[in-house]
Amino acid sequence: MNIMTVEHLTKTYGEKVLFQDASFGMDENNKIGVIGVNGTGKSTFLRVIAGLDQADEGKVAINRDIRVSYLAQNPEFDAELTVLRAVFQGKIHSCRSCQNIWKRWICWRCFQVTKRLLNE
């Protein structure tokens, strides 16, 4: 199942072209990495896909059953929250099962996986 299509995405800052005519599709269970040296537009590219920034040209189409979340390079967290609580605030965590429970709660599988990762 196709979950996202990016077509002819272009973004510039002044005369600097960050990305031009980028196109790809993403199917369920695909894993995609964005690799490049500092300052080449990786974060901007992801912000455009997440809908937090606008491209100069092109479009991003996301399946209506998908929720896109974006974790900034330098996120601001509430100092009163534990790491586990911060992850489950909904701005970072994005599991289809968890979305069906309640916006601020997670499914048991995601809780177990996250708990294991935090203990490693």
C-alpha positions, -999 to 999 in steps of 0.1 A, spaced: 0 0 0 14 34 -10 15 57 21 33 87 6 42 101 -28 66 131 -33 66 146 -68 90 172 -83 98 188 -49 121 218 -52 133 242 -24 158 271 -26 170 297 -1 181 327 -21 203 313 -49 212 281 -30 192 251 -43 186 227 -14 168 201 -35 154 201 -70 128 179 -87 129 152 -60 104 125 -65 98 91 -48 71 69 -34 69 51 -1 50 19 5 40 4 39 70 -12 56 96 8 36 124 23 54 141 54 39 173 72 50 182 108 42 219 111 40 241 141 32 267 165 46 257 193 69 238 222 54 225 204 23 188 206 32 181 172 49 161 187 77 143 212 54 134 182 31 119 164 61 101 195 73 85 199 39 73 163 39 59 168 74 40 199 63 60 222 85 76 241 57 66 248 21 84 237 -11 89 262 -39 75 236 -63 61 201 -63 37 183 -40 36 158 -12 6 134 -11 2 113 21 -24 86 25 -53 98 47 -47 69 72 -12 80 79 -1 106 105 33 122 99 54 132 129 86 152 129 113 152 156 134 183 153 172 181 157 170 201 189 136 195 204 123 213 234 110 189 261 92 197 293 118 193 321 91 178 344 85 148 320 104 115 320 119 104 287 91 78 283 64 104 289 80 128 265 81 101 238 44 94 244 32 130 242 21 124 206 45 147 189 71 120 184 53 86 187 33 75 157 19 39 158 -14 32 140 -26 10 169 -18 37 194 -36 63 174 -67 42 176 -66 40 214 -64 76 226 -42 105 215 -20 104 246 -19 67 253 1 39 236 -5 3 228 11 -24 249 35 -35 221 49 0 217 53 4 254 73 -28 257 95 -19 227 102 16 241 108 3 276 133 -23 263 151 4 242 154 27 271 169 0 293 196 -10 267 
